[in-house]
Every structure is written in C-alpha cells, then in structure tokens.
Amino acid sequence: MATVKELKATARPKSGKGAARAERRAGRVPGVIYGNNQPPLPISVDDRELRQRILAGRFLTTLVDIDLEGKKHRVIPRDFHLDPVKDFPIHVDFMRLGEGATIRISVPLHVVKAEGSPGVKRGGTVNIVAHAIELECGVENIPQFIEADVGSLEIGHSLHLSDVKLPTGVKALTREDATLVTIVPPSGYAEEQKAAAAAAAGAAAPGAAAAAAPAAGAAAPAAGAAPAAAAKAPAGGDKKK
C-alpha cells in the first residue's frame, strides 16, 4: 500500500496574482485542489513544510491527506512551480482522489546490483536510458519506485521494460521493448577487441601452415618415381643389338 502523508492547509478566500503574492509574503504557498468532479478549491500551505516535502523526494508519487479546517482531502501532488531565481516553491497543484480511483503516474527507476554486473567488472559503465516509467495503477497501489536489476548484464547488453517485474495491479504505459538501462563499453574497448581478434587470427595461422607442409612433402616421392620408369630403357636397347 502506498505511503500517505499529512499536510495542513488553509482555505484561500481570494484568488488572483495579488492574493497569491500576499500569501507568499505571509510565508505560505498558494495552491489548489481539483478533480473528482468537484469544483477547484483554492488553498495555501506552509512554505517551509512544502519545501521539506519536495526536497525529501518522491513528492509527486506520494499520497497526501490535506487537513483543511478539520476536513481531510485525499490527494496526490500533480505539479509545483519554483521561482526561476530563488528556486523556492511559488505554487502547488493537488489532484483529489476518489475511492478506488485509478491514475496515471510517472515513477522513478532505481538501478540495483550494478556492482555485480560482469560488464561493470570489466570496466563498463551503467547508462540509464529511462529515469522514470509511466504507469497506470490504483491510488492504493502506487509504487515508490521500480527496480531495474542489472546484475547479469555484460558490456553492450541492455535491460528492457519486458525484463522488469511490475507490482501486482500495476500496468506499464510504455512499450515493452523500451530500453531502460545499457552497459556502455569503456574507452578503447573497440580497439582492444580488434587487437584481440587479430592476435587470435595470427595464432591460428602457423597451425594452418604446419598442416599444409606434410601434404606438400607427400608429393615429392611421386616426382622421384620418374627415373625408375626411365631405367627400363637400356634393357630394351640391349635386345635390339
């Protein structure tokens, strides 16, 4: 079951840029709760607490019970905006979740057992192609992350989505043949492979020559047999005399 966090909020009686700036000056971040066929609900949350939640990670994949004036709203964060200069949150959106709701969500990919990969032991590097996977699942079954086990990968090999086991009730929206992780060869690996192939070919060459030498020597006695045939000629000459 997905982890559920709690967050206190205050209703915002006014909307608009001026009201939002006033909330920020008061140390609060304006936001909104929407969805589940209900009207949007303007709120504000404590700036410091929201920052801590965002910096802790997995903010957009964590269920939240927002306590708004004694009433709790089960939501999931869908987006937040940061100040382009100061890098602190200036707005946050929460999507209201009904009971038994199914959502689409992007979940981070965690690479495991990289140190045991034969490709890494030979100097290869883990290259993460996809840092997240698009999933569809029930709100109670949201995984915090998906593990990608690369412990058996060799240099030049890849791990695809079809190689990853997803939790029960979770469906991937990305195509099954999508590449998630590859083991990249080290610098100079191609030249080393060529040199090794050339050395192997050179080692096989003397053996082939040695195998051909007896066959050439076997032909020599056939050439020596000619004088034996010619030796019969003097015998024939004696009969004429």
C-alpha positions in Angstrom: 0.0 0.0 0.0 1.2 3.5 -0.8 2.5 5.7 1.9 0.1 8.5 2.9 1.5 11.8 4.4 -0.5 14.5 6.2 -0.3 18.2 5.3 -2.2 21.1 6.9 -3.7 23.7 4.6 -5.7 26.9 4.9 -8.5 28.0 2.6 -7.8 31.0 0.4 -10.8 33.3 0.2 -9.4 35.2 -2.7 -7.6 34.2 -6.0 -5.5 36.1 -8.4 -1.9 37.3 -8.6 -2.3 39.9 -5.9 -3.8 37.4 -3.4 -1.1 34.9 -4.3 1.7 37.4 -3.6 0.1 38.2 -0.3 0.2 34.5 0.7 3.9 34.3 -0.2 4.7 37.4 1.8 3.0 35.6 4.8 5.2 32.6 4.4 2.6 30.4 2.6 2.5 28.9 -0.8 -0.8 29.2 -2.8 -2.2 26.0 -4.3 -5.4 24.4 -5.5 -7.2 21.0 -5.0 -9.1 19.9 -8.2 -10.6 16.8 -9.7 -13.1 14.0 -8.8 -15.9 16.0 -10.5 -15.8 18.7 -7.8 -15.1 22.4 -8.1 -11.5 23.6 -7.6 -10.6 24.5 -4.0 -8.0 27.3 -3.5 -5.7 26.6 -0.5 -2.4 27.6 0.8 0.2 25.6 2.7 3.2 26.4 4.9 6.2 27.3 2.7 8.9 25.7 4.9 7.0 22.4 5.2 6.3 22.2 1.5 10.0 22.8 0.7 10.9 19.9 3.0 8.4 17.6 1.3 9.8 18.5 -2.1 13.4 18.2 -1.2 12.8 14.8 0.5 12.0 13.4 -2.9 9.1 11.3 -4.3 6.8 14.3 -3.8 4.8 13.7 -6.9 4.2 10.0 -6.2 3.2 10.3 -2.5 -0.4 10.3 -1.4 -1.4 13.2 0.9 -4.2 13.8 3.3 -4.7 17.5 3.4 -6.3 18.7 6.6 -8.4 21.7 5.6 -10.2 23.2 8.6 -10.8 19.8 10.2 -11.8 18.1 6.9 -9.4 15.7 5.2 -9.0 15.5 1.5 -7.1 12.5 0.0 -5.0 14.0 -2.9 -1.8 13.4 -4.8 0.6 16.3 -5.8 0.5 16.7 -9.6 2.7 19.8 -10.2 4.6 22.5 -8.4 6.3 25.7 -9.7 9.6 27.1 -8.5 10.8 30.6 -8.6 13.3 30.7 -11.5 15.8 32.8 -9.5 15.4 31.8 -5.8 14.3 28.2 -6.5 11.6 28.1 -3.8 8.0 26.9 -4.5 5.5 29.5 -5.6 2.5 27.3 -6.4 1.4 23.7 -6.0 -1.4 21.6 -7.5 -3.1 18.7 -5.8 -5.5 16.2 -7.6 -8.4 15.0 -5.5 -8.7 11.2 -5.4 -12.0 9.3 -5.1 -12.2 5.9 -3.5 -10.9 3.2 -5.8 -9.6 5.7 -8.3 -7.0 4.8 -11.0 -4.4 7.2 -12.1 -1.5 7.6 -14.5 1.7 8.4 -12.9 5.4 8.6 -13.6 7.5 6.5 -11.2 11.3 6.7 -10.8 13.6 3.9 -11.9 16.1 2.5 -9.4 19.1 0.6 -10.8 20.2 -2.2 -8.4 23.1 -4.8 -8.3 25.2 -2.7 -10.7 28.4 -3.6 -8.8 27.9 -7.3 -9.5 27.4 -6.8 -13.3 30.1 -8.7 -15.3 30.1 -5.8 -17.7 30.8 -3.3 -15.0 33.5 -5.5 -13.5 35.2 -5.4 -16.9 35.2 -1.7 -16.9 31.8 -0.9 -18.4 29.6 1.9 -17.3 25.9 1.8 -16.4 23.9 4.1 -18.7 20.4 4.8 -17.5 18.3 5.5 -20.6 14.9 6.0 -18.9 14.9 7.6 -15.4 11.2 7.0 -14.9 8.4 4.7 -16.1 4.8 5.8 -17.0 2.4 3.6 -15.0 -1.3 3.1 -14.5 -2.5 1.8 -11.2 -4.9 2.2 -8.3 -4.2 5.0 -5.8 -3.6 2.5 -3.1 -1.0 0.6 -5.2 1.3 3.4 -6.3 4.9 2.1 -6.1 7.5 4.4 -4.8 9.9 3.3 -7.5 10.6 0.4 -9.9 13.8 -1.7 -9.6 15.9 -2.5 -12.6 18.3 -5.4 -11.8 21.4 -5.2 -14.0 23.4 -7.8 -12.1 23.7 -10.1 -15.1 24.4 -7.6 -17.9 27.5 -7.8 -20.0 29.1 -5.0 -21.9 26.9 -3.9 -24.8 23.8 -5.6 -23.3 20.6 -3.8 -22.3 17.7 -4.2 -19.9 14.2 -3.6 -21.4 10.9 -3.0 -19.8 9.8 -6.5 -20.5 12.7 -7.7 -18.2 11.3 -5.8 -15.2 8.7 -7.3 -12.9 6.0 -4.8 -12.0 3.9 -5.0 -8.8 0.5 -6.6 -8.8 -2.2 -4.3 -10.2 0.3 -2.0 -11.9 0.3 -1.6 -15.7 3.1 0.0 -17.7 2.1 2.5 -20.3 5.5 2.5 -22.0 6.1 -0.1 -24.8 7.5 -3.4 -23.6 10.6 -3.3 -25.8 11.7 0.1 -24.4 15.3 0.2 -23.3 15.8 1.1 -19.7 19.5 0.6 -19.0 22.6 -0.4 -21.0 26.2 -1.2 -20.1 28.4 1.1 -22.1 31.9 -0.2 -23.0 35.0 1.6 -21.6 37.1 3.9 -23.7 39.3 2.0 -26.1 37.2 -1.2 -25.8 36.6 -1.4 -29.5 40.4 -1.2 -30.3 41.1 -3.9 -27.7 38.6 -6.2 -29.3 40.1 -5.7 -32.7 43.6 -6.3 -31.3 42.5 -9.5 -29.6 40.8 -10.7 -32.8 44.0 -10.0 -34.8 46.1 -11.8 -32.2 43.8 -14.8 -32.4 44.0 -14.9 -36.2 47.8 -14.7 -36.0 48.0 -17.6 -33.6 45.9 -19.7 -35.9 48.0 -19.0 -39.0 51.2 -21.1 -38.0 49.0 -24.1 -37.3 47.4 -23.9 -40.7 50.8 -23.7 -42.4 52.1 -26.7 -40.4 49.1 -28.7 -41.5 49.8 -27.9 -45.2 53.5 -28.8 -45.1 53.2 -32.7 -44.9 50.8 -32.6 -47.9 53.5 -30.8 -50.0 56.2 -33.2 -48.9 54.0 -36.2 -49.8 54.1 -35.2 -53.5 58.0 -35.5 -53.6 58.2 -39.3 -53.9 55.9 -39.2 -57.0 58.4 -36.9 -58.7 61.2 -39.3 -57.8 59.4 -42.3 -59.4 60.1 -41.0 -62.9 63.8 -42.2 -63.0 62.6 -45.7 -62.1 60.4 -45.8 -65.2 63.2 -44.4 -67.4 65.6 -47.1 -66.1 63.8 -49.7 -68.3 65.0 -48.0 -71.5 68.6 -49.5 -71.5 67.1 -53.0 -71.2 65.1 -52.5 -74.3 68.2 -51.2 -76.2 70.2 -54.4 -75.5 67.6 -56.6 -77.2 67.9 -54.7 -80.5 71.6 -55.3 -80.5 
